[in-house]
Each structure stands twice: as structure tokens, then as C-alpha cells.
Amino acid sequence: MKVWLILMGLCLLSTIGQVCGEDSSFEVGSFNFTPPKSWESVKVKSPMRKAHLLIRGDTDKENAEVVFFHFQAGDGGSVKENISRWVSQFKNVNEKDIVVTQIKMNQTPVMMVSIATGTFLSGMPGSSLSEVPDFGLRGAILEGPKGNVFIKMTGSSALVLREGGAFEEFIKTAVLKSK
């Protein structure tokens, strides 16, 4: 009877955590981020990546990922160099499908990048690359006091388009940590 009560209590606590929403916030560089509840945290496998999120599509081929990189001030290349690198990871892209805008988020300069659709060249630089058609990108570069934070969402162009508003809201609600 006691074991059953303990198990019921644990189940209740688990359910409360799911219903009330566990805090999924995390920090990268000078910023705190709270992703949408439907975005899943993925274990980071590379020391270069500071966080990794998964957005599920209707099939595994339609999934998108959101990856975070942080470099100390002066490292990681300039904002312009990173935007050029992101664009160069695509081929078969119409110029009109590439949109770069600058916004301010709580006094923080943020460069937003969107590539509606193209063929993504997947893989590590210097290795053989796989071509993935009908891919899209949403990216943001936040210029923080402890260095830039680079955030890149890539996946099926349909899913990236569908999640584009959530991505922009996610970026705009990032919180600059106190110094």
C-alpha cells in the first residue's frame, strides 16, 4: 500500500510538472532564452554548440533544428562574415528569398536573416557535403557585451516558414543578463 501511494505521488508530481510547465530556460553568452513549449531540448554533442533545440515536423525529414553558438568578443568572425557564411551554405536560392534586417531588442543590436528556400549543403566544412533540397533558414546574431550569440534554425522550408513567427518572438523575448 505504501509503495502504491509513493508511486501515485510521483505520478502526480510528474503530471503537475508537465501541466504547469517546467522551466526550460537556458543561457548562452549574455542572454537568457525561454523556447516555445513545443520546441524540444537536445543534448549538445559538440563543444562549439552552446544549446540545441528540435522542432518536430510531420515526419523526421521535415524536422528543424535551432542551434546556438557563442564566441567571446572579437572571436567567431564579424556579423557580416557569418551572414555570408550562412548564405553560402545554400545553393539554388533566389536573391529575393534572402532577407537581412536589423532590429533592436532591449537596446541590443540583432541581425535577423531569412532564407525562404533552397538546397542546403549539410555537413562539416572541409568534408563532403550532402545536398538537402527545399530547406530554409532563420538566423539571428545578438551582439552582447560578452560576445556575439549566433542562433540558426534550419529545416524543411515549410516548417521553417511555419515556425518563423515563433522564432522571431523567441529572439525578441531573450533577456540580457545583468552584468
Z-matrix of the N, CA and C atoms (Angstrom, degrees):
N
C 1 1.446
C 2 1.527 1 111.11
N 3 1.355 2 116.80 1 -43.40
C 4 1.463 3 120.18 2 -179.98
C 5 1.518 4 110.83 3 -63.93
N 6 1.339 5 117.22 4 -41.08
C 7 1.470 6 121.02 5 178.88
C 8 1.519 7 109.80 6 -60.91
N 9 1.323 8 116.83 7 -42.57
C 10 1.455 9 121.28 8 -179.86
C 11 1.531 10 110.36 9 -62.09
N 12 1.331 11 117.28 10 -43.44
C 13 1.462 12 120.90 11 178.93
C 14 1.528 13 111.70 12 -64.00
N 15 1.324 14 116.17 13 -40.03
C 16 1.468 15 120.02 14 177.98
C 17 1.522 16 109.71 15 -63.88
N 18 1.330 17 116.77 16 -45.49
C 19 1.471 18 120.50 17 178.94
C 20 1.529 19 111.09 18 -62.02
N 21 1.304 20 117.91 19 -42.39
C 22 1.472 21 121.10 20 177.95
C 23 1.531 22 110.62 21 -62.56
N 24 1.331 23 115.98 22 -40.90
C 25 1.465 24 119.92 23 178.28
C 26 1.519 25 111.89 24 -62.80
N 27 1.329 26 116.31 25 -42.53
C 28 1.471 27 119.99 26 177.99
C 29 1.520 28 110.86 27 -64.58
N 30 1.326 29 117.04 28 -41.28
C 31 1.468 30 120.60 29 177.75
C 32 1.521 31 110.62 30 -62.08
N 33 1.331 32 116.80 31 -42.09
C 34 1.456 33 121.20 32 179.21
C 35 1.525 34 110.72 33 -63.08
N 36 1.325 35 117.36 34 -45.14
C 37 1.472 36 120.65 35 177.48
C 38 1.516 37 111.11 36 -61.57
N 39 1.323 38 117.57 37 -41.06
C 40 1.459 39 121.39 38 178.31
C 41 1.519 40 110.67 39 -62.41
N 42 1.339 41 116.34 40 -44.02
C 43 1.458 42 120.72 41 179.36
C 44 1.519 43 110.93 42 -64.49
N 45 1.334 44 117.26 43 -42.82
C 46 1.462 45 120.16 44 178.59
C 47 1.524 46 110.28 45 -60.13
N 48 1.331 47 117.70 46 -41.88
C 49 1.460 48 121.02 47 178.66
C 50 1.515 49 111.77 48 -61.50
N 51 1.339 50 116.70 49 -38.70
C 52 1.461 51 120.32 50 -179.92
C 53 1.522 52 111.05 51 -72.44
N 54 1.351 53 116.99 52 -41.21
C 55 1.451 54 120.53 53 -178.17
C 56 1.521 55 110.96 54 -71.41
N 57 1.324 56 116.40 55 -45.66
C 58 1.459 57 120.43 56 -177.19
C 59 1.520 58 111.57 57 -76.80
N 60 1.295 59 117.66 58 -16.33
C 61 1.451 60 121.21 59 178.88
C 62 1.505 61 112.04 60 82.08
N 63 1.291 62 116.34 61 109.27
C 64 1.457 63 120.06 62 176.96
C 65 1.519 64 108.23 63 -73.42
N 66 1.307 65 117.11 64 149.20
C 67 1.455 66 121.34 65 179.98
C 68 1.513 67 109.11 66 -69.99
N 69 1.327 68 115.54 67 116.25
C 70 1.460 69 120.21 68 -179.39
C 71 1.525 70 110.75 69 -105.42
N 72 1.328 71 116.74 70 17.50
C 73 1.460 72 121.13 71 -179.49
C 74 1.520 73 110.63 72 -66.21
N 75 1.314 74 115.18 73 151.93
C 76 1.459 75 121.43 74 176.06
C 77 1.517 76 108.06 75 -151.14
N 78 1.325 77 115.80 76 164.08
C 79 1.457 78 119.02 77 179.94
C 80 1.521 79 110.81 78 -119.41
N 81 1.321 80 113.29 79 145.35
C 82 1.457 81 121.98 80 173.96
C 83 1.522 82 105.96 81 -138.71
N 84 1.324 83 116.17 82 124.51
C 85 1.457 84 120.07 83 -178.47
C 86 1.519 85 110.52 84 58.92
N 87 1.319 86 116.70 85 -126.28
C 88 1.464 87 122.41 86 -177.35
C 89 1.524 88 113.19 87 -93.34
N 90 1.335 89 118.77 88 10.87
C 91 1.453 90 121.55 89 -170.65
C 92 1.524 91 113.27 90 -125.43
N 93 1.338 92 115.13 91 147.62
C 94 1.457 93 122.90 92 170.37
C 95 1.520 94 107.65 93 -105.35
N 96 1.321 95 116.36 94 136.66
C 97 1.459 96 122.42 95 -178.60
C 98 1.521 97 109.61 96 -124.18
N 99 1.321 98 115.99 97 142.44
C 100 1.463 99 122.19 98 172.88
C 101 1.527 100 106.83 99 -127.58
N 102 1.339 101 116.96 100 105.94
C 103 1.467 102 119.79 101 -176.60
C 104 1.527 103 111.83 102 -75.20
N 105 1.334 104 116.59 103 159.70
C 106 1.467 105 119.93 104 172.43
C 107 1.526 106 109.75 105 -56.52
N 108 1.307 107 116.68 106 149.49
C 109 1.463 108 121.39 107 -175.95
C 110 1.529 109 112.98 108 -60.65
N 111 1.324 110 117.90 109 -28.69
C 112 1.469 111 120.08 110 -177.78
C 113 1.530 112 112.63 111 -78.75
N 114 1.329 113 117.77 112 -11.27
C 115 1.462 114 120.65 113 178.64
C 116 1.528 115 108.11 114 -86.96
N 117 1.315 116 116.65 115 131.65
C 118 1.456 117 121.96 116 -175.74
C 119 1.527 118 111.26 117 -99.72
N 120 1.318 119 115.76 118 140.49
C 121 1.459 120 121.05 119 174.82
C 122 1.528 121 109.04 120 -77.51
N 123 1.327 122 116.30 121 137.87
C 124 1.458 123 122.85 122 178.97
C 125 1.528 124 107.70 123 -119.39
N 126 1.309 125 116.11 124 140.22
C 127 1.463 126 119.83 125 178.74
C 128 1.533 127 109.11 126 -61.26
N 129 1.320 128 115.87 127 131.75
C 130 1.467 129 121.78 128 -179.88
C 131 1.524 130 108.30 129 -76.68
N 132 1.347 131 115.70 130 128.12
C 133 1.462 132 120.40 131 -177.32
C 134 1.522 133 113.10 132 -107.63
N 135 1.316 134 116.96 133 -8.79
C 136 1.456 135 121.30 134 -177.66
C 137 1.524 136 109.57 135 -120.46
N 138 1.333 137 118.35 136 137.25
C 139 1.468 138 119.22 137 177.87
C 140 1.529 139 112.80 138 -65.50
N 141 1.332 140 116.99 139 -18.73
C 142 1.466 141 120.40 140 177.85
C 143 1.531 142 111.38 141 -71.81
N 144 1.329 143 116.33 142 -34.34
C 145 1.464 144 120.89 143 -177.85
C 146 1.523 145 109.79 144 -83.22
N 147 1.311 146 115.21 145 136.28
C 148 1.464 147 120.44 146 179.94
C 149 1.524 148 111.53 147 -100.34
N 150 1.326 149 117.78 148 -21.54
C 151 1.465 150 123.06 149 175.71
C 152 1.521 151 107.05 150 -161.50
N 153 1.340 152 115.05 151 158.61
C 154 1.464 153 121.03 152 -177.13
C 155 1.526 154 107.21 153 -149.75
N 156 1.330 155 116.88 154 127.03
C 157 1.459 156 122.32 155 179.14
C 158 1.523 157 109.34 156 -123.25
N 159 1.320 158 116.23 157 151.86
C 160 1.464 159 122.70 158 178.24
C 161 1.521 160 108.55 159 -119.24
N 162 1.339 161 115.23 160 134.25
C 163 1.460 162 121.78 161 173.40
C 164 1.522 163 105.83 162 -114.63
N 165 1.311 164 116.32 163 117.65
C 166 1.465 165 120.30 164 -175.82
C 167 1.523 166 110.93 165 -82.31
N 168 1.337 167 114.33 166 133.14
C 169 1.455 168 121.38 167 172.54
C 170 1.514 169 109.19 168 -96.93
N 171 1.325 170 116.26 169 -165.19
C 172 1.461 171 120.50 170 179.56
C 173 1.526 172 112.12 171 -70.64
N 174 1.352 173 116.76 172 -28.48
C 175 1.465 174 122.23 173 175.67
C 176 1.520 175 108.06 174 -135.17
N 177 1.333 176 116.79 175 167.47
C 178 1.473 177 119.81 176 178.91
C 179 1.526 178 111.54 177 -59.76
N 180 1.334 179 117.37 178 -32.90
C 181 1.469 180 120.31 179 -179.96
C 182 1.519 181 111.99 180 -69.39
N 183 1.327 182 116.52 181 -18.53
C 184 1.462 183 120.37 182 -178.24
C 185 1.529 184 112.52 183 -98.12
N 186 1.325 185 118.44 184 3.33
C 187 1.462 186 121.10 185 179.20
C 188 1.520 187 111.29 186 -65.82
N 189 1.317 188 115.24 187 160.36
C 190 1.466 189 121.65 188 173.48
C 191 1.522 190 107.41 189 -130.18
N 192 1.318 191 115.26 190 154.60
C 193 1.456 192 119.66 191 175.79
C 194 1.513 193 109.06 192 -124.67
N 195 1.327 194 114.78 193 149.89
C 196 1.458 195 122.08 194 176.12
C 197 1.524 196 105.75 195 -121.88
N 198 1.335 197 115.89 196 117.55
C 199 1.458 198 120.28 197 -177.85
C 200 1.531 199 109.88 198 -117.12
N 201 1.329 200 115.19 199 149.55
C 202 1.460 201 122.98 200 -175.43
C 203 1.523 202 109.41 201 -123.50
N 204 1.319 203 115.01 202 135.60
C 205 1.458 204 122.05 203 175.64
C 206 1.525 205 107.59 204 -129.87
N 207 1.322 206 116.37 205 145.98
C 208 1.462 207 121.00 206 176.64
C 209 1.516 208 108.09 207 -138.14
N 210 1.317 209 114.74 208 132.58
C 211 1.457 210 120.88 209 176.89
C 212 1.518 211 108.23 210 -127.26
N 213 1.311 212 116.79 211 145.55
C 214 1.460 213 121.22 212 176.78
C 215 1.523 214 109.04 213 -61.23
N 216 1.313 215 116.66 214 157.25
C 217 1.456 216 121.89 215 -179.18
C 218 1.525 217 110.04 216 -50.65
N 219 1.323 218 115.84 217 130.35
C 220 1.461 219 121.53 218 179.36
C 221 1.521 220 114.10 219 90.84
N 222 1.343 221 118.29 220 -13.12
C 223 1.465 222 122.00 221 179.22
C 224 1.528 223 110.02 222 -102.88
N 225 1.315 224 115.96 223 161.54
C 226 1.456 225 120.98 224 173.96
C 227 1.516 226 115.33 225 85.89
N 228 1.316 227 117.73 226 0.59
C 229 1.461 228 120.12 227 179.18
C 230 1.520 229 111.57 228 86.94
N 231 1.312 230 114.86 229 163.61
C 232 1.462 231 120.38 230 -178.48
C 233 1.533 232 110.27 231 -76.75
N 234 1.318 233 115.04 232 168.02
C 235 1.464 234 120.74 233 176.68
C 236 1.530 235 108.97 234 -58.28
N 237 1.316 236 116.86 235 -47.68
C 238 1.470 237 121.48 236 -178.20
C 239 1.535 238 111.03 237 -61.93
N 240 1.315 239 118.01 238 -42.75
C 241 1.472 240 121.31 239 179.22
C 242 1.526 241 111.62 240 -62.38
N 243 1.325 242 116.93 241 -39.33
C 244 1.461 243 120.15 242 179.82
C 245 1.522 244 111.60 243 -70.07
N 246 1.313 245 117.33 244 -39.42
C 247 1.467 246 119.80 245 176.50
C 248 1.522 247 109.58 246 -62.48
N 249 1.325 248 117.67 247 -43.99
C 250 1.470 249 121.00 248 177.72
C 251 1.523 250 111.31 249 -60.74
N 252 1.323 251 117.09 250 -39.44
C 253 1.474 252 120.64 251 179.28
C 254 1.521 253 110.54 252 -65.91
N 255 1.342 254 117.10 253 -42.49
C 256 1.462 255 120.44 254 178.92
C 257 1.525 256 110.41 255 -61.67
N 258 1.331 257 116.69 256 -44.72
C 259 1.466 258 120.27 257 179.87
C 260 1.531 259 110.34 258 -64.09
N 261 1.343 260 117.40 259 -37.45
C 262 1.469 261 120.69 260 -178.85
C 263 1.531 262 112.69 261 -69.84
N 264 1.329 263 118.13 262 -12.17
C 265 1.457 264 121.43 263 176.89
C 266 1.531 265 111.71 264 -80.21
N 267 1.331 266 116.24 265 1.72
C 268 1.461 267 122.25 266 178.88
C 269 1.518 268 110.21 267 -122.70
N 270 1.323 269 115.58 268 148.30
C 271 1.456 270 120.28 269 168.99
C 272 1.521 271 107.34 270 -131.47
N 273 1.316 272 115.75 271 168.69
C 274 1.464 273 121.30 272 -176.66
C 275 1.532 274 111.76 273 59.20
N 276 1.324 275 115.65 274 44.60
C 277 1.460 276 121.34 275 179.74
C 278 1.523 277 108.34 276 -114.02
N 279 1.331 278 116.59 277 132.35
C 280 1.456 279 120.89 278 172.61
C 281 1.520 280 108.41 279 -77.13
N 282 1.321 281 116.77 280 140.02
C 283 1.469 282 120.89 281 179.69
C 284 1.521 283 111.32 282 -55.18
N 285 1.346 284 117.49 283 -34.77
C 286 1.466 285 120.37 284 -179.06
C 287 1.534 286 112.11 285 -68.62
N 288 1.331 287 117.14 286 -16.44
C 289 1.464 288 121.51 287 179.21
C 290 1.529 289 112.91 288 -87.93
N 291 1.340 290 116.85 289 1.73
C 292 1.467 291 121.54 290 177.23
C 293 1.526 292 107.69 291 -109.76
N 294 1.326 293 115.88 292 118.96
C 295 1.464 294 120.71 293 -178.89
C 296 1.527 295 108.52 294 -124.90
N 297 1.326 296 115.90 295 126.31
C 298 1.460 297 122.07 296 177.42
C 299 1.527 298 107.45 297 -123.35
N 300 1.340 299 116.21 298 124.43
C 301 1.459 300 120.83 299 179.69
C 302 1.524 301 109.19 300 -134.96
N 303 1.318 302 115.01 301 153.68
C 304 1.457 303 120.01 302 175.97
C 305 1.523 304 108.37 303 -113.18
N 306 1.338 305 115.23 304 134.64
C 307 1.452 306 121.11 305 176.92
C 308 1.527 307 108.01 306 -128.95
N 309 1.320 308 115.59 307 170.18
C 310 1.471 309 121.39 308 172.14
C 311 1.517 310 106.76 309 -115.02
N 312 1.304 311 115.65 310 133.84
C 313 1.451 312 121.68 311 177.23
C 314 1.523 313 106.26 312 -123.91
N 315 1.326 314 116.91 313 105.49
C 316 1.465 315 120.37 314 -178.56
C 317 1.532 316 111.50 315 50.25
N 318 1.299 317 117.25 316 49.52
C 319 1.463 318 124.98 317 179.82
C 320 1.531 319 113.72 318 72.17
N 321 1.327 320 118.13 319 5.01
C 322 1.462 321 121.72 320 179.54
C 323 1.518 322 109.14 321 -98.54
N 324 1.339 323 118.09 322 124.97
C 325 1.469 324 119.30 323 174.59
C 326 1.527 325 110.16 324 -68.10
N 327 1.335 326 115.56 325 132.25
C 328 1.464 327 122.04 326 178.87
C 329 1.520 328 108.00 327 -131.65
N 330 1.310 329 115.77 328 127.35
C 331 1.459 330 121.08 329 174.90
C 332 1.520 331 107.32 330 -100.13
N 333 1.331 332 116.92 331 123.16
C 334 1.462 333 123.09 332 179.84
C 335 1.527 334 108.59 333 -104.48
N 336 1.334 335 116.05 334 138.52
C 337 1.461 336 122.30 335 -178.63
C 338 1.523 337 108.06 336 -129.59
N 339 1.330 338 115.85 337 137.16
C 340 1.461 339 120.72 338 176.83
C 341 1.526 340 108.64 339 -136.93
N 342 1.323 341 115.60 340 130.80
C 343 1.463 342 121.97 341 170.93
C 344 1.525 343 105.27 342 -122.26
N 345 1.336 344 116.75 343 111.70
C 346 1.460 345 121.17 344 -172.25
C 347 1.525 346 112.22 345 -62.21
N 348 1.313 347 116.85 346 -50.08
C 349 1.459 348 119.27 347 -179.56
C 350 1.520 349 110.45 348 -163.51
N 351 1.322 350 114.75 349 150.19
C 352 1.457 351 121.75 350 178.28
C 353 1.514 352 109.01 351 177.57
N 354 1.311 353 115.21 352 -172.27
C 355 1.464 354 121.16 353 176.33
C 356 1.517 355 107.63 354 -98.06
N 357 1.332 356 115.81 355 116.32
C 358 1.459 357 122.46 356 -177.95
C 359 1.520 358 109.32 357 -84.47
N 360 1.315 359 116.26 358 134.56
C 361 1.462 360 122.18 359 177.17
C 362 1.522 361 107.51 360 -96.45
N 363 1.331 362 115.66 361 95.60
C 364 1.457 363 122.94 362 -172.96
C 365 1.522 364 111.22 363 -87.94
N 366 1.312 365 116.31 364 137.72
C 367 1.464 366 121.54 365 176.99
C 368 1.511 367 111.35 366 136.92
N 369 1.310 368 114.89 367 172.84
C 370 1.465 369 121.13 368 179.86
C 371 1.526 370 110.00 369 -80.34
N 372 1.326 371 117.26 370 142.12
C 373 1.462 372 119.60 371 176.01
C 374 1.534 373 110.78 372 -55.69
N 375 1.311 374 116.54 373 136.94
C 376 1.464 375 121.20 374 179.72
C 377 1.515 376 113.33 375 90.67
N 378 1.352 377 117.36 376 -10.99
C 379 1.465 378 120.32 377 177.96
C 380 1.532 379 108.11 378 -106.71
N 381 1.327 380 116.30 379 174.45
C 382 1.464 381 118.14 380 176.80
C 383 1.525 382 108.54 381 -70.44
N 384 1.316 383 115.92 382 138.13
C 385 1.452 384 121.90 383 -175.49
C 386 1.525 385 110.28 384 -104.06
N 387 1.310 386 115.96 385 143.60
C 388 1.462 387 122.02 386 175.42
C 389 1.519 388 108.38 387 -97.99
N 390 1.322 389 116.25 388 137.41
C 391 1.455 390 120.71 389 177.59
C 392 1.528 391 109.29 390 -90.30
N 393 1.336 392 115.86 391 125.77
C 394 1.457 393 121.80 392 179.96
C 395 1.532 394 107.39 393 -119.65
N 396 1.343 395 117.83 394 106.54
C 397 1.469 396 120.13 395 -178.08
C 398 1.527 397 112.41 396 -73.86
N 399 1.323 398 115.27 397 163.00
C 400 1.469 399 122.80 398 176.14
C 401 1.518 400 112.57 399 56.13
N 402 1.325 401 116.25 400 46.76
C 403 1.455 402 122.48 401 178.10
C 404 1.516 403 108.81 402 -108.53
N 405 1.323 404 115.97 403 154.68
C 406 1.453 405 121.61 404 176.90
C 407 1.518 406 110.22 405 -132.53
N 408 1.325 407 116.16 406 168.87
C 409 1.460 408 122.20 407 -179.06
C 410 1.518 409 109.50 408 -141.84
N 411 1.305 410 116.05 409 138.94
C 412 1.458 411 123.82 410 164.55
C 413 1.516 412 104.92 411 -126.86
N 414 1.303 413 116.49 412 129.84
C 415 1.447 414 119.95 413 -178.89
C 416 1.508 415 111.26 414 -136.19
N 417 1.319 416 114.84 415 157.96
C 418 1.460 417 121.03 416 176.45
C 419 1.519 418 108.58 417 -146.38
N 420 1.308 419 115.29 418 140.42
C 421 1.462 420 121.48 419 174.61
C 422 1.521 421 106.52 420 -122.87
N 423 1.335 422 115.56 421 114.67
C 424 1.456 423 122.41 422 -179.73
C 425 1.522 424 108.13 423 -100.23
N 426 1.319 425 116.29 424 122.97
C 427 1.451 426 121.36 425 -179.05
C 428 1.525 427 109.35 426 -89.36
N 429 1.332 428 115.43 427 101.59
C 430 1.455 429 120.89 428 -175.85
C 431 1.509 430 113.03 429 -105.65
N 432 1.329 431 117.15 430 162.64
C 433 1.461 432 121.24 431 -179.31
C 434 1.529 433 113.44 432 -64.54
N 435 1.331 434 117.71 433 -22.15
C 436 1.469 435 121.35 434 178.18
C 437 1.518 436 111.96 435 -102.96
N 438 1.330 437 116.90 436 18.47
C 439 1.459 438 121.42 437 -179.16
C 440 1.518 439 110.69 438 112.20
N 441 1.320 440 114.87 439 165.49
C 442 1.458 441 120.93 440 -176.23
C 443 1.528 442 111.86 441 -76.09
N 444 1.335 443 114.95 442 148.16
C 445 1.458 444 122.49 443 172.69
C 446 1.524 445 106.27 444 -113.61
N 447 1.318 446 115.84 445 126.14
C 448 1.459 447 123.49 446 -178.01
C 449 1.524 448 107.94 447 -108.76
N 450 1.332 449 116.41 448 125.20
C 451 1.461 450 121.74 449 -178.11
C 452 1.526 451 107.29 450 -126.28
N 453 1.328 452 115.25 451 126.45
C 454 1.464 453 119.06 452 -176.43
C 455 1.523 454 109.92 453 -133.87
N 456 1.354 455 115.62 454 121.29
C 457 1.457 456 122.17 455 173.60
C 458 1.523 457 107.68 456 -103.47
N 459 1.325 458 116.62 457 123.17
C 460 1.460 459 121.51 458 175.68
C 461 1.519 460 108.98 459 -130.82
N 462 1.312 461 115.57 460 148.01
C 463 1.460 462 120.80 461 178.37
C 464 1.510 463 109.83 462 169.67
N 465 1.322 464 115.85 463 -168.87
C 466 1.460 465 119.46 464 179.57
C 467 1.524 466 108.56 465 -54.16
N 468 1.325 467 116.21 466 139.05
C 469 1.465 468 119.18 467 -175.94
C 470 1.523 469 111.35 468 -59.45
N 471 1.341 470 118.27 469 -34.48
C 472 1.463 471 120.73 470 179.42
C 473 1.535 472 110.97 471 -64.39
N 474 1.333 473 116.94 472 -44.29
C 475 1.467 474 120.38 473 -179.39
C 476 1.525 475 110.88 474 -70.07
N 477 1.323 476 117.71 475 -41.25
C 478 1.469 477 120.68 476 178.85
C 479 1.531 478 109.70 477 -62.33
N 480 1.325 479 116.72 478 -40.06
C 481 1.464 480 120.35 479 176.90
C 482 1.531 481 110.17 480 -64.21
N 483 1.337 482 116.25 481 -46.52
C 484 1.472 483 121.04 482 -178.66
C 485 1.533 484 111.73 483 -62.70
N 486 1.350 485 117.90 484 -36.79
C 487 1.466 486 122.20 485 -177.96
C 488 1.530 487 113.02 486 -93.45
N 489 1.333 488 117.41 487 2.58
C 490 1.459 489 121.01 488 -176.95
C 491 1.516 490 113.86 489 -57.63
N 492 1.332 491 117.88 490 -43.71
C 493 1.460 492 121.33 491 178.94
C 494 1.519 493 111.56 492 -64.48
N 495 1.341 494 116.31 493 -41.37
C 496 1.471 495 120.30 494 178.48
C 497 1.528 496 110.28 495 -64.51
N 498 1.350 497 116.85 496 -38.04
C 499 1.461 498 120.94 497 178.53
C 500 1.531 499 110.17 498 -62.67
N 501 1.334 500 116.52 499 -47.86
C 502 1.462 501 119.63 500 -179.18
C 503 1.529 502 111.53 501 -62.81
N 504 1.323 503 117.11 502 -42.23
C 505 1.460 504 120.43 503 177.89
C 506 1.524 505 110.58 504 -63.75
N 507 1.332 506 116.51 505 -40.96
C 508 1.463 507 122.62 506 177.42
C 509 1.524 508 110.37 507 -57.09
N 510 1.327 509 117.09 508 -45.30
C 511 1.467 510 121.47 509 179.22
C 512 1.528 511 110.14 510 -65.54
N 513 1.316 512 117.24 511 -45.96
C 514 1.467 513 121.38 512 -176.35
C 515 1.519 514 112.82 513 -65.63
N 516 1.326 515 117.50 514 -22.08
C 517 1.464 516 119.87 515 -178.22
C 518 1.534 517 112.25 516 -98.40
N 519 1.329 518 117.37 517 4.89
C 520 1.473 519 119.61 518 175.19
C 521 1.524 520 108.22 519 -61.29
N 522 1.294 521 116.76 520 145.56
C 523 1.463 522 121.29 521 -176.02
C 524 1.523 523 109.10 522 -112.87
N 525 1.320 524 115.51 523 124.83
C 526 1.466 525 120.73 524 175.42
C 527 1.523 526 108.00 525 -72.88
N 528 1.341 527 116.33 526 122.82
C 529 1.456 528 120.72 527 179.94
C 530 1.520 529 109.22 528 -68.61
N 531 1.315 530 115.96 529 150.28
C 532 1.462 531 118.95 530 175.77
C 533 1.525 532 109.12 531 -67.26
N 534 1.306 533 116.59 532 147.71
C 535 1.461 534 121.99 533 -173.66
C 536 1.503 535 112.56 534 -72.39
